[in-house]
Amino acid sequence: MVENSVQRRLAAILAADVVGYSRLMGVDEDGTLTVVRNLRAEVIETRIAEHQGRLFKSMGDGFLAEFPSVVKAVACAVALQKDMAARNAELPEDRAIQLRIGVNLGDVIAEDGDVFGEGVNVAARIEGLAPAGGIAVTGMVHDNVGSRLDLSFEDMGEQQLKNIAQPVRVYRLGAPSGTSVRPTAVERIKPSIAVLPFTNMSGDPGQQYISDGITEDIITELARFHGLSVVARHASFHFANKGKSPIEVARELGVAYVVEGSLRKLGGRIRITAQLVDARTGNHIWADRYDRDAQDIFAIQDLVVAAIVTMLEGRMHAAEAAKARAKPTTNWSAYDCLLQGRDLCDHQRDAEAVPLLERAIAVDPHFALAHAWLAIALTMSNVILLDDDQMAKAESASKQALELDTNDATSHWARALYYLWTGDHDRSRFHFDRALTLNPADIQIKGDYANWQRASGRPADALATIDAAIGLGPFVPDWFAAVRGLTLFDLGRYADAVEALESVPVQRSSGLLYLAAARAQLGDLTGAREVIAEVKLVKPDLSLRNVIQVLHYARPEAQQHLIDALRKAGLPEQYVRPLRAS
């Protein structure tokens, strides 16, 4: 018996066809076949192999290939179009061979060497939207490429594709005229860098949050420079206290450079050492030590960022690095409170973070980042029983953060989350887009953006986004599994939803409700009711009426899907206050 090998996976798919193939065949059938055959052997197959892709289907007038990453797929598409332009420059216009190319990131099914499924179908459909000699990509590809390649994109809006249920956002790559790809766009891959957690040399484990917070801020500042590709915080922090050398870490993360350092805080003084290592040679490119008052922490961070950028991007000047930041605060006490509050939020202890962040604002009312994180903490600690007073504070804090610094990614993220959980999907999308433009390396923003896609009626896109975010590195936030579980429930994949949600170490109430709903849909009513009982230990007055008030699905049928499942799981229609004993 022969075993049939079927595998479902996320893949970047490139679809291409020859423009005007029928006309060319009509003019010169033998000549056209020869040219296309040579083109495939000399250019197409070579370029696909160079970018670690695999040609899995070849037709007379087109081909399909899969790649391990969207960056490689798009870089290959650009290289192909550059090659085609060079070849066509030597041919008469009526004999030129031009390609249209479409690139999509989506779920595919692989069987016996072939690849099919909606991920392939979408790539083939959007290829027809590309101009001759041009490239079209889906919103998923656009969002995941971010600033990793030096490319320009033109938003073509949402497109209704044949035999695809949901509209797909499409972007056109290239010059504004859309007739050709810019020559400067070809594969200018950026220097890649990881910032390892700075070692706490203070002798007090309770001050670890300071070292972690400063490391995180350096990562954020480096990510502002679109000339660098910066590894996300959670991937870097996985290597804390692992005893691995910078070269070993770089190999696992796939980067060329590593920043490492240490911090010692004694009283009001702070000493930071930092060094930049070329992981390919092991050589130290730059190292320095800073011994300052704690109040000067941001000046030190600016010097570290400026030095790294100057070393890796010769065209950037230290003055530009200094201008990249609007100074968040000059008060160490406010910054210390922010670091503690942000650390609690990172561990889903949002309610505990609120007083610390309020204290930071009391010390420095102009501290935009503290306002932003206060808004995030207030919003995320109230996602099921939305307390009107608390959400009003979240709205005010997120608004104040943007008024203080309109170019801060965290401030836009905070505003996007507030609108997400209060049902204004359009405004939420605007601020998510802005946040990701300002800091495309922030993996947490991408995770919450997937939640926006889910709530706005695009669960398939949401699943692709969260899977792509998880695929950016082996070490991602625990709550990504919760977003994935919620999305899988919306897609009706209940067993997969249960598996994802049960893997989350610390559950918010929202995750537990979806876990109960998924179990109920699978017929495990006992397990569903156990989870409901667990939620009601924290929120004893929770009812379906509460859930309906705070659910803001763009599609009513998606909301009803969850409500019906929660009803089946035993969540009461409304809270009935128990009678007091007389």
Summary of the structure (lengths in Angstrom):
residues: 582
radius of gyration: 26.0
end to end distance: 74.0
largest distance: 98.3
contacts: 2036
relative contact order: 0.06
helix: 53%
strand: 16%
